[in-house]
Amino acid sequence: MSNWREQLQPASFRGVPFECMSDSSPAGRRVQVHEFVQRDQPYPEDLGRVTRIFTVSALLAGDDCLDKRDALLAALDEPGPGELILPTWGAMQVTALPATVNNSRSEGGVVWVDLQFVESGERGYPVATPATDAQLGMSADDVLDSGTNWFEEAMAAVDTARVNISAMQSSVAGAYGLVTGTIGTITGVVASAGDLVNMVLNAPAALVMAVRGGVGSVRASLQGIDPGQAIANLRSAAGGSRAMGAVNPAGGAQTVAAVQAVNELARTAALAVALDAASQLPAQRPASQVDVALPVWQQSQQPLVRPQALYLPDVLAARDVLDDALWAALQGGGGRPPLGMFTALQDARAKARRHLAQAASAAVPLVQITPPAMLPALVLAHRQWGDATRAAEIVQRNRLNHPGFVPPQPLQVARE
């Protein structure tokens, strides 16, 4: 077991350092004692754990003590909770209470600040919020329904006898790759681009049923996946919806119309999957059960369990990919989509923006830090978050060569 001096951490609030000369906090339970007439024993009613209020005596010393004071006061003036690090308590989320600044002429170059912080809690009253994830999931249904209807109407107007099959097979390669890449199970029905052309011309209703069934299976597999996988599926499906090439007009008007119908059906399937993947992103940040930093030796015996974090840059990048794909679908590869499809896409785009804005507000932003020297990722993770198990997060986010040697260069890490 390490010495207690080795476990002390430098004190700071919102990243502003100070010398902690002493700190105190109440502990125990809140108890209401009920006393009754003609009874010798009271009834103690347990009201829950006592609120942790940290009283800290902070010292700011040196020639720049006034600059340090101003920086600390600016941190105290910021609204909302912030991160407090105390030598013996570690890191925790607190809200600053009124502080007292003491300047003494007899102690030049020294400023004393009496600080008080209360642990940050959750809202104690319900707040109604729209279920943007459910709304986006319903928009995915509408897009798929409108897209399949568009395909069936377009194929009903195609004279299949005048379609150039050879030219069509070469033109639907992009649509075939998108459908099989998005819906892997459909390869049992459509094993090649030739099979796709055959179904389009001879059994379009069967193709629609196969696509709808495959999309339903993929969307069912997306339920409850972690945020990282949801973003990966979103970007893959939305990005693939724009990967189809231009239609070769050499096969004739009927061939062009059939190819355009297949392309829009494939695009619809990919967009439905992308929208459903986007709906899996949490609109609220999961609560963390860890409020203090535990020593490394304790974490090695009982690792901390944290919900997977959703990072703000990843959400914003996924939002842009999905928005671009929906905008491209609104333009229509083969002409402007019919009113029903256009309305469904417009509605999906608005709801996707609303839900991803909620997800972005719940995501963890990144900050830039620079290690003072070459350090192992494990040590850097414990210093930054009080959680050594998040060392892999630093390595993956910054694409480091070795987790044992993190160079002293700017790094992107989660703020909390």
Disulfide bonds with the S-S distance in Angstrom:
none
